Amino acid sequence: MSIIDKIKKQEPTRRRAIVLAILAVLALPLLWVVFNNFQARANILRQNQEAGLNNLSLPE
């Protein structure tokens, strides 16, 4: 019996909770990448401000 079969045999509310938990775990790496992107952009802005380069825009 596979894991998917075991999940399908659960009651609907519990099955929904299991699926949402799996999706949340799969979404964590994406959230990590987005957070690191914002953090990197903030660091670039801060470094530019420290260097007196306030008018430079970030690369897209």
C-alpha positions in Angstrom: 0.0 0.0 0.0 1.5 3.3 -1.1 1.5 6.5 0.9 -1.0 8.0 -1.5 -3.4 5.2 -0.9 -3.1 5.7 2.8 -3.8 9.4 2.4 -6.8 8.6 0.2 -8.3 6.4 2.9 -8.3 9.1 5.5 -11.4 11.1 6.3 -11.8 14.2 4.1 -10.9 16.8 6.8 -7.7 15.0 7.8 -6.8 14.3 4.1 -7.2 18.0 3.4 -4.9 18.8 6.4 -2.3 16.4 5.2 -2.3 17.8 1.6 -2.1 21.4 2.9 0.8 20.4 5.2 2.6 18.8 2.2 2.0 21.9 0.1 3.3 24.1 2.9 6.5 22.1 3.1 7.0 22.3 -0.6 6.4 26.1 -0.6 9.1 26.7 2.0 12.1 26.7 -0.5 10.2 29.2 -2.7 9.6 31.5 0.2 13.2 31.2 1.2 14.4 32.3 -2.3 12.0 35.3 -2.3 13.1 36.3 1.2 16.8 36.1 0.2 16.2 38.1 -2.9 14.6 40.9 -0.9 17.4 40.7 1.7 20.1 40.9 -1.1 18.4 43.9 -2.7 18.2 45.6 0.7 21.9 44.9 1.3 22.7 46.5 -2.2 20.7 49.6 -1.3 22.3 49.9 2.1 25.8 49.5 0.6 25.0 52.1 -2.1 23.8 54.5 0.6 26.9 54.0 2.6 29.0 54.7 -0.5 26.9 57.9 -1.2 25.4 56.4 -4.4 21.8 57.1 -3.5 20.7 57.8 -7.1 21.6 54.3 -8.5 18.8 52.0 -9.3 18.9 48.2 -8.7 19.5 45.9 -11.6 16.3 44.2 -12.7 
